[in-house]
């Protein structure tokens, strides 16, 4: 039995000077990164930040589209559901949406 893959769309805000997850009012996951979007630095930071946030290996995460765009599709080899993924990022839907 192999692991499932979860595909999520993440809007990246590079060069923000901080690392933070946020859900906007449309339910879009936003990721604030410290690194600028040059030489793949922001992408590397994104992958390591996801891995650290959900406790998985960086090799289980791949950027399948949007490598040079702000909106990226990320494929994560995990058994987590989308809801579990949001919880691990601290972004429960419903609970947190009232705060934005």
ChimeraX attribute file (.defattr): number of C-alpha atoms within 10 A of each C-alpha:
attribute: neighborCount
match mode: 1-to-1
recipient: residues
	/A:1	3
	/A:2	7
	/A:3	10
	/A:4	12
	/A:5	16
	/A:6	16
	/A:7	18
	/A:8	17
	/A:9	17
	/A:10	20
	/A:11	20
	/A:12	21
	/A:13	21
	/A:14	22
	/A:15	14
	/A:16	14
	/A:17	12
	/A:18	13
	/A:19	16
	/A:20	15
	/A:21	20
	/A:22	20
	/A:23	22
	/A:24	14
	/A:25	11
	/A:26	7
	/A:27	12
	/A:28	14
	/A:29	19
	/A:30	18
	/A:31	21
	/A:32	19
	/A:33	23
	/A:34	17
	/A:35	20
	/A:36	16
	/A:37	20
	/A:38	10
	/A:39	9
	/A:40	13
	/A:41	14
	/A:42	22
	/A:43	23
	/A:44	14
	/A:45	18
	/A:46	25
	/A:47	20
	/A:48	17
	/A:49	19
	/A:50	21
	/A:51	17
	/A:52	14
	/A:53	15
	/A:54	17
	/A:55	11
	/A:56	15
	/A:57	15
	/A:58	17
	/A:59	11
	/A:60	13
	/A:61	21
	/A:62	16
	/A:63	18
	/A:64	14
	/A:65	13
	/A:66	15
	/A:67	16
	/A:68	13
	/A:69	11
	/A:70	15
	/A:71	17
	/A:72	18
	/A:73	18
	/A:74	22
	/A:75	17
	/A:76	26
	/A:77	19
	/A:78	18
	/A:79	13
	/A:80	16
	/A:81	13
	/A:82	12
	/A:83	12
	/A:84	14
	/A:85	20
	/A:86	18
	/A:87	14
	/A:88	16
	/A:89	19
	/A:90	16
	/A:91	19
	/A:92	15
	/A:93	13
	/A:94	9
	/A:95	8
	/A:96	13
	/A:97	15
	/A:98	8
	/A:99	9
	/A:100	8
